[in-house]
Amino acid sequence: MRRITRKAIMKFQPYKTGKPIGEVKRELGLKSVYKLASNENPEGPSPMVIKAMEAALAGINRYPDGGCYCLKDALSGKLGVKASNIILGSGTDEIIEIIGKTFLEPSDEIIVSKHAFIRYRMAGELMGCRVRAVPMKNMKHDLAAMKKVVTKKTKIIFIANPNNPTGTYVNAGELARFFKGLSRDIIVVMDEAYYEYMTAKDYPMTIGYVKKGARVIVLRTFSKIYSLAGLRVGYGIAPEPIISMMERIRPPFNVNSVAQAAAIASLKDKGRVKRCRARMLEGRRLLEKELKKSALEFVPSEANFILIRTGNGRKWFDLLLGMGVIVRAMDEYELPGWIRVTVGTQKENEKFIRAIRKIVNEKN
Ligand SMILES: Cc1ncc(COP(=O)(O)O)c(C=O)c1O
């Protein structure tokens, strides 16, 4: 295969997904298993969204609207940008890949943070580019250090805000300083997958940069607070010339018709985002209180997950799995001593708390 496969693919490490509930139940013979591994909203979609999906099911003999006209229209009204500033994808995951395929030559470089969401690095590696991974400062993107490694070859800088898995964010002032003097030939991708969970007053309003025509691509998703992770819908917002280049290679029917209907209905479900955010904040406070009590170090998070230092992430992953709680070990993120837990429902959070108490007590 080496002879016929692209060199970049031979070196490529595939993405490891969180363990599915069914698999853990089968493997360990457990009746109840809680998945706190992939930063999903623990609440399922509302009845209104389910009704919209059911209605769309009757039409799945037809291809979906390839241009996602109605969904783009709804998003453009909500965001105050033109439909031509939006691209839809099968999750933002696909959009990250489309960005790489549209703009990266093998001679280009991309810049990421060392512990940033891993799909950016993969997008660069897929295209055979050099990936410059910059150490973080206090588990936060070190924007000054990232700017220092810019060269003539830099094509894209990826910034997850807040970042997965650290949960930290860069504020409006820090971002403004970062943009000052940055070459206009560089595309900055602002991944805001957890945007709707943010409460910080100084969180940057990045769509303003897009409106001014800056080379910025903002990413948002229906997978997190909107509870549609299994349907795969995400979107990018950018100046028209950027979107039109990406549209050239977007697969024609990449967002299915049920997903489009669900996403449109989700946007109409007005109070739900606020309610889900409030519940998540309550759950996160509970988990943080418990971590302090258990003397476990964690990174204060702005998102719906917490990065926790356990000493040995793999071991804790296995111990928690044995008790029916799936978390994420962080060795892939070069954080072998850490795990990441998603804030779940009250019942799930309490189960996680009982499990970590047991591990901590047995250790002492
Ligand atoms: C920072 C970040 N960006 C993008 C994604 C991918 O989301 P999607 O489901 O829209 O592909 C995730 C998923 O966990 C994420 O954490």
Ligand as a Chemical Component Dictionary entry (heavy atoms), coordinates in Angstrom:
data_LIG
# 
_chem_comp.id                   LIG 
_chem_comp.type                 NON-POLYMER 
_chem_comp.pdbx_formal_charge   0 
_chem_comp.three_letter_code    LIG 
# 
loop_
_chem_comp_atom.comp_id 
_chem_comp_atom.atom_id 
_chem_comp_atom.alt_atom_id 
_chem_comp_atom.type_symbol 
_chem_comp_atom.charge 
_chem_comp_atom.model_Cartn_x 
_chem_comp_atom.model_Cartn_y 
_chem_comp_atom.model_Cartn_z 
_chem_comp_atom.pdbx_ordinal 
LIG C1 C1 C 0 -13.549 22.855 19.576 1  
LIG C2 C2 C 0 -14.360 21.919 18.756 2  
LIG N1 N1 N 0 -14.561 22.191 17.465 3  
LIG C3 C3 C 0 -15.280 21.376 16.673 4  
LIG C4 C4 C 0 -15.840 20.217 17.165 5  
LIG C5 C5 C 0 -16.580 19.324 16.226 6  
LIG O1 O1 O 0 -17.916 19.549 16.316 7  
LIG P1 P1 P 0 -18.951 19.047 15.228 8  
LIG O2 O2 O 0 -19.811 18.071 15.913 9  
LIG O3 O3 O 0 -19.682 20.284 14.792 10 
LIG O4 O4 O 0 -18.200 18.431 14.107 11 
LIG C6 C6 C 0 -15.658 19.884 18.506 12 
LIG C7 C7 C 0 -16.220 18.629 19.035 13 
LIG O5 O5 O 0 -16.030 18.204 20.128 14 
LIG C8 C8 C 0 -14.895 20.749 19.317 15 
LIG O6 O6 O 0 -14.679 20.478 20.598 16 
# 
loop_
_chem_comp_bond.comp_id 
_chem_comp_bond.atom_id_1 
_chem_comp_bond.atom_id_2 
_chem_comp_bond.value_order 
_chem_comp_bond.pdbx_ordinal 
LIG C1 C2 SING 1  
LIG C2 N1 SING 2  
LIG C2 C8 DOUB 3  
LIG N1 C3 DOUB 4  
LIG C3 C4 SING 5  
LIG C4 C5 SING 6  
LIG C4 C6 DOUB 7  
LIG C5 O1 SING 8  
LIG O1 P1 SING 9  
LIG P1 O2 DOUB 10 
LIG P1 O3 SING 11 
LIG P1 O4 SING 12 
LIG C6 C7 SING 13 
LIG C6 C8 SING 14 
LIG C7 O5 DOUB 15 
LIG C8 O6 SING 16 
# 
